Amino acid sequence: GMSALMGLICGILALLFCAMLMYSEEFLKSMFKTAYMRIFFAACVVVVLTVLFPGGQFNGAGTEYIAQSFAVRAVWYAFLIKMVFTAVSISGGFKGGEIIPSLFIGAVFGSFFSGVCSMPVGFCAAICMICFFCGVTNCPIASIIMAAELFGAQCLLMLFPAVAVSYMISGYFSIYKSQKIVYSKYRSVFVDRKAKR
């Protein structure tokens, strides 16, 4: 029930995040023809965002904030701000990665959502962290294995429906441009196509 709802919302957020990555990169490339100008512009945006949201939790990996989100309910906008920071940084040309930000976004969203659904903060943060990761990577088996390693095998019964829903809802979008999806997520059909980003 509730875990499937979290999977649904995380699948939608995963679509939004992948679209942000794709369209912000296209936008910056259309606005600035040279990589140096894209990086300069992205750096300026990150500086402005850092001034607007001081504390540094949205800069870098944010592992402390991820850990905190399992104990204390996060503010409603934290996951959205991290999406913007990540999309601007990566589309501008800065290298780092999308995996830890994906874990951040999922855990912090779950932490906030715990107040909406009146469930334990750590439970919602864990479910949403794994579901969002699954949605942006299209890797349900890896997500389940990661959940078992991080939270123990006892969580798997609650995670299976949530991960399945997130995987289906996220469609063929991915944080990996070169990812190839061979079979349809919805029908028994061979599709053999590149994931969208």
N, C-alpha and C positions, 0 to 999 in steps of 0.2 A: 503494500500500500504506500506508505510514506517514503520508503526507500526508492520505489519506482518513480514517485513524483520528483524526488531529488535527482534521479537519473534523467528524467525528462527535462527539468530545468537546466541541469548541467549540459545536456546535449545541445540545447538551444544556446546556452552561453558559449559552448565550444564553437558552434557555427559562427556566432558573433565575433569571437576572438580570431578565428581563422580568416574571416572576411576583413576584419580590421587590419590584420597583417598583410593580406593581399592588396586591399585597396589603398592603404597608406603607402605601400611600396610603389604602386602604380602612380599614385598622386605625386609623390616626391620625384619620381623619374620624369613625369611630364612637366613638373614645375622647374626642376633643376637638371640641366643636361650633364653636368659633371658630378662625379662622386664626391668631390671636395665640397661643393656647395650643398649637397644633400646632407653630408655629415655635419657641416657647420650649422645648417638650419635645424637639424635634429638636436644638436647639442644645445642650441639656444632654447628650443622648446623644453628640453629636459631641465635646463637651468631654471626656467620660469616655473615649471611644474614643481621643482624642488623647493623654490621659494614659497610657492602657494601651499605646498604640503610638506612643511619642515619635519624633521625627525629622522629622515633617512630610511624609513621602513619600506619605501617604494623604490628606492635605488638599490641596485645590486640584487643579490639573491633573496634577501629578506628572510633568511632561515629563522631568525629570532621571532619575527612576526608570525611565521607559520607555526612555530611551537606554541606561541602565546595564544593563537587562535583556537587551540584545542582546550584551553582552560578558561579563556575570557571571551565573551561575545564581541565580535568585531563590529566596527561601524558599517553602516549600510553601503557606503560608497567605496570602501577599501578595495574590493575586487575590481571595480570599474577603473579606478585610478591606476592600479597595477596593469590592467589591460592597455591603457593609454600609454603609460611609461614604456611598456615592452614593445608595443607596436611602433611607436615613434623611434625608439632606439634601434630596433632591428631593421626597420624600413629605411632608416637614415644611413645604415651601413655599419653600425657598431656590431661587433661580434660578441657573443656570449652564449646565448642559447635560449630556447623556449621551454625546456623541460622544468627547471626549477620555478620559473614564473608560472607555469601551468599548475604546478603543485600549490604554489602560493594562492593563485586565483581560486582554485577549487576549495582549498581548506578555509580560506577567509570567507568565501561565499557561504560555505556550510556553517561556519561559525555564526555569521549574521543570520542565516536562515533558521538556526536553532531557536531564536526568539520568536520567529513567525509561527513555527509549528510546535512550539513548546516541548522540545525534545532536548536531550543532553547535548551540550556544546561539542564535546569531543566526538560523540557519535556522528553528529551531522557533519562536522569538519572532516572526519575520516571518510564517510560515504561520498561526500561531494568532491573531496580531493581525488579519490580514485576515479569517480565518474567523469570528472572534467578531464583528467589525464587520458582516460579512454576515448572521450569524445574528440580530443584534439590530435590524438595519435592513431586512431583506428586500430588499437591493439588491445582487444578485450582480454585475451589470455595473459598477456604481460601485465595488464592491470590487476587481474585477479591474483597472479603470483606475487606482485608487489604488495597487494593488500595483505596477503597471508604472511609475508615476511615482516611487514610493518606492524600489523595489528593482531596477528594470530589467526589460525584457521577457523576459530569460532565465529568470526565475522563474515565468513563466506556466504552463508545462507541468506543474510540480509543484503549482501552485495550483488549476488547473481542477477536478480531482476533489475537492480539499479544500473549495473554495468550494461546489461543487454539493451535496456531502453536508451541509455546514453549513446551506445554504439549505433543503434538504428537511427536515432533522431539526428545525429551529427552528419548523416549523409556521406558524401564523398569528399568532404573538406578535410584538410589535414594541415598541421604545421610543417609537414615535410613535402616540399615541392615535387620531389622525385618518387614519392610513394606510389606504388602501382596497386590498384584494387582489381583483383582478378574475377571475383564472383560478386554478383549483386547482393546487397544486404537485405533485400526485400523479397526476392524471388529466386528460384533455382535456375539462374541464368548466368552464363559466362559473359562478363562485361569487359574485362581486360582494358582498364583505362587508368590514366594518371589521376591522382587525387588533386583536387583544386586547393589552392591556397590564396 
